[in-house]
Amino acid sequence: MRYVVRDTKGSIVSLHREAVPGADLLPLSHPDVQAFLTGTDGKSFAAMDADLVRVLEDLIDVLLRRNVFRITDLPLEAQVKLFERKHFRDNLQSHALNLYAGQQAQSPASMGEDAATGAMSDLVPFDWANSDFKV
């Protein structure tokens, strides 16, 4: 149960663990409380965080491709997490429907290739899934 303070229109403006003057007691499962916790547009912080993680992952990929920094500049734990997530995404994309079947899609493995020579750069990640490495 939480204490909620409402505005003149009846919308929740604050949520409290302890009693405050003018607050009503409502369970966390109440629809008004859930709407307040998820935000005004229906998106929760968890959903926004997941979206932001995707943006950060793509940003890191761009910075690596442009040689702004190397993956080895990151702590080992961060490298492992990025590679695990990248392998997971690559695996999901390999099972996805290809809507551009007539066009040559850029595979995730070829993202480390030099466009002019086709040679692999040093940005190709170590295959953590097929190694004995443990953190």
C-alpha positions as CSV (number, residue, x, y, z in Angstrom):
1,M,0.0,0.0,0.0
2,R,1.2,3.5,-0.8
3,Y,-0.1,7.0,0.0
4,V,-1.0,9.0,-3.1
5,V,-1.5,12.7,-3.4
6,R,-3.9,13.8,-6.2
7,D,-4.3,17.1,-7.9
8,T,-7.7,18.9,-8.4
9,K,-8.4,16.8,-11.5
10,G,-7.9,13.6,-9.5
11,S,-4.6,12.6,-11.1
12,I,-1.8,11.3,-8.9
13,V,1.0,13.8,-8.5
14,S,3.1,12.0,-5.9
15,L,3.5,8.6,-4.3
16,H,4.7,8.1,-0.7
17,R,5.6,5.2,1.6
18,E,4.6,7.2,4.7
19,A,1.4,9.1,5.4
20,V,1.3,12.7,4.3
21,P,-1.4,15.3,4.8
22,G,-4.2,14.9,2.2
23,A,-3.0,11.5,0.9
24,D,-5.1,8.5,0.1
25,L,-4.0,4.9,0.7
26,L,-4.0,2.7,-2.4
27,P,-2.4,-0.6,-3.3
28,L,0.5,-0.7,-5.8
29,S,-1.7,-2.8,-8.1
30,H,-4.3,0.0,-8.4
31,P,-4.6,1.2,-12.0
32,D,-4.0,4.8,-11.1
33,V,-0.8,3.9,-9.2
34,Q,0.4,1.8,-12.1
35,A,-0.3,4.6,-14.6
36,F,1.6,7.0,-12.4
37,L,4.6,4.7,-12.2
38,T,4.7,4.0,-15.9
39,G,4.6,7.6,-16.9
40,T,2.2,9.7,-18.9
41,D,2.8,8.0,-22.3
42,G,2.4,4.5,-21.0
43,K,6.2,3.7,-21.2
44,S,7.9,2.5,-18.1
45,F,11.4,3.4,-17.1
46,A,12.4,-0.2,-17.7
47,A,11.2,0.0,-21.3
48,M,13.0,3.4,-21.8
49,D,16.2,1.9,-20.3
50,A,16.0,-1.0,-22.7
51,D,15.6,1.4,-25.6
52,L,18.6,3.4,-24.3
53,V,20.7,0.3,-24.0
54,R,20.1,-0.4,-27.6
55,V,21.1,3.1,-28.6
56,L,24.3,2.9,-26.5
57,E,25.2,-0.4,-28.0
58,D,24.8,1.0,-31.5
59,L,26.8,4.1,-30.5
60,I,29.6,1.8,-29.2
61,D,29.6,-0.1,-32.6
62,V,29.9,3.2,-34.5
63,L,32.8,4.4,-32.3
64,L,34.6,1.1,-32.8
65,R,34.1,1.1,-36.6
66,R,35.5,4.7,-36.7
67,N,38.5,3.8,-34.6
68,V,37.5,6.4,-31.9
69,F,38.4,3.7,-29.3
70,R,39.1,0.0,-29.1
71,I,37.0,-2.6,-27.4
72,T,40.0,-3.3,-25.2
73,D,39.8,0.2,-23.7
74,L,36.8,-1.0,-21.8
75,P,37.0,-3.1,-18.6
76,L,37.0,-6.9,-19.3
77,E,33.5,-7.2,-17.7
78,A,32.1,-4.6,-20.0
79,Q,33.7,-6.4,-23.0
80,V,32.1,-9.7,-22.0
81,K,28.7,-8.1,-21.6
82,L,28.8,-6.3,-24.9
83,F,30.0,-9.4,-26.8
84,E,27.3,-11.6,-25.1
85,R,24.6,-9.1,-26.1
86,K,26.0,-8.7,-29.6
87,H,26.0,-12.5,-30.1
88,F,22.5,-12.7,-28.8
89,R,21.3,-9.9,-31.1
90,D,23.1,-11.4,-34.1
91,N,21.5,-14.8,-33.4
92,L,18.0,-13.2,-33.2
93,Q,18.6,-11.4,-36.5
94,S,19.8,-14.5,-38.2
95,H,16.3,-16.0,-37.5
96,A,14.4,-12.9,-38.5
97,L,12.4,-12.4,-41.7
98,N,14.5,-10.7,-44.4
99,L,12.2,-8.2,-46.1
100,Y,15.0,-7.1,-48.4
101,A,15.7,-10.5,-50.0
102,G,16.5,-8.9,-53.3
103,Q,19.2,-6.7,-51.8
104,Q,22.5,-7.6,-50.3
105,A,22.0,-7.2,-46.6
106,Q,25.1,-6.3,-44.5
107,S,25.7,-9.2,-42.1
108,P,26.8,-8.4,-38.6
109,A,30.0,-10.4,-39.2
110,S,30.9,-8.1,-42.2
111,M,30.6,-4.9,-40.1
112,G,34.3,-5.1,-39.3
113,E,35.4,-5.3,-42.9
114,D,37.1,-2.5,-44.7
115,A,34.7,-1.3,-47.4
116,A,37.5,-0.7,-49.9
117,T,39.5,-3.9,-49.5
118,G,37.0,-6.3,-47.9
119,A,39.7,-7.1,-45.4
120,M,38.8,-7.7,-41.8
121,S,39.8,-5.0,-39.3
122,D,40.9,-5.6,-35.8
123,L,37.3,-4.7,-34.6
124,V,36.0,-8.2,-35.1
125,P,35.1,-9.4,-31.6
126,F,36.5,-12.5,-30.0
127,D,34.0,-15.3,-30.1
128,W,33.2,-15.6,-26.4
129,A,30.4,-18.2,-27.1
130,N,33.0,-20.7,-28.4
131,S,35.7,-20.1,-25.9
132,D,36.6,-21.5,-22.5
133,F,37.0,-18.0,-21.0
134,K,35.2,-17.4,-17.8
135,V,34.8,-14.2,-15.9
